[in-house]
Amino acid sequence: MTNKDDTTSVNDLKEMMKKFRDARDWGQFHTPKNLVQAMSIEANELMEEFLWKTDEEIEDLLKQDDFRQTVSYELADVMAFCLNFANVTNIDISQAMNEKMIHNQEKYPVEKSKGTATKYHKL
């Protein structure tokens, strides 16, 4: 089975979201403030699926098709609003991710951070 992540670019996803938005005339509602709020709301809906469950319960649930479908749709909602935000603010997601990872590599050098969840300023 082909993994669509291997064949779909970030730009393809951004264009999909633009077409969906524009066909519905929703651009008028897509302000940076509204999109950031929507991202947070959707992230919380995803988080709610894991509330009060142990790591072991989650591991078992992720083997169930209905739970995987629910969390994949919630993740897609989060991503949709992230892509919409990138469109509205003209942020190049790939460039931002690359720059942020360079920054993170400096903040979290392997020799100090490997195997620990310690925040960078305490390393």
Backbone hydrogen bonds, N-H to C=O, Kabsch-Sander energy under -0.5 kcal/mol:
donor,donor_aa,acceptor,acceptor_aa,energy
4,K,2,T,-0.7
6,D,3,N,-1.9
7,T,4,K,-1.2
8,T,4,K,-1.7
9,S,7,T,-0.5
13,L,9,S,-1.8
14,K,10,V,-2.6
15,E,11,N,-2.7
16,M,12,D,-2.2
17,M,13,L,-2.1
18,K,14,K,-2.1
19,K,15,E,-2.5
20,F,16,M,-2.2
21,R,17,M,-2.7
22,D,18,K,-3.2
23,A,19,K,-2.3
24,R,20,F,-0.8
24,R,21,R,-0.9
25,D,22,D,-1.0
26,W,21,R,-2.1
29,F,26,W,-2.0
30,H,26,W,-0.7
30,H,27,G,-0.8
31,T,29,F,-1.8
35,L,31,T,-2.7
36,V,32,P,-2.5
37,Q,33,K,-2.2
38,A,34,N,-2.3
39,M,35,L,-2.4
40,S,36,V,-2.1
41,I,37,Q,-2.4
42,E,38,A,-2.7
43,A,39,M,-2.5
44,N,40,S,-2.1
45,E,41,I,-1.8
46,L,42,E,-2.1
47,M,43,A,-2.4
48,E,44,N,-2.2
49,E,45,E,-0.8
49,E,46,L,-0.9
50,F,47,M,-1.8
51,L,47,M,-0.6
51,L,48,E,-0.9
53,K,50,F,-1.8
58,I,54,T,-2.4
59,E,55,D,-2.3
60,D,56,E,-2.0
61,L,57,E,-2.7
62,L,58,I,-2.6
63,K,60,D,-1.4
64,Q,61,L,-2.0
68,R,64,Q,-2.5
69,Q,65,D,-2.5
70,T,66,D,-2.1
71,V,67,F,-2.7
72,S,68,R,-2.3
73,Y,69,Q,-2.2
74,E,70,T,-2.1
75,L,71,V,-2.5
76,A,72,S,-2.3
77,D,73,Y,-2.1
78,V,74,E,-2.0
79,M,75,L,-2.8
80,A,76,A,-2.7
81,F,77,D,-1.9
82,C,78,V,-2.0
83,L,79,M,-2.9
84,N,80,A,-2.5
85,F,81,F,-2.3
86,A,82,C,-2.4
87,N,83,L,-2.3
88,V,84,N,-2.5
89,T,85,F,-2.4
90,N,86,A,-0.7
90,N,87,N,-0.6
91,I,86,A,-1.9
92,D,90,N,-0.5
93,I,91,I,-1.0
96,A,92,D,-2.8
97,M,93,I,-2.8
98,N,94,S,-2.3
99,E,95,Q,-2.7
100,K,96,A,-2.5
101,M,97,M,-2.4
102,I,98,N,-1.9
103,H,99,E,-2.2
104,N,100,K,-2.9
105,Q,101,M,-2.4
106,E,102,I,-1.4
107,K,103,H,-2.1
108,Y,104,N,-2.8
112,K,109,P,-1.5
113,S,109,P,-2.5
114,K,110,V,-2.1
116,T,113,S,-2.0
122,K,119,K,-2.4
123,L,120,Y,-1.2
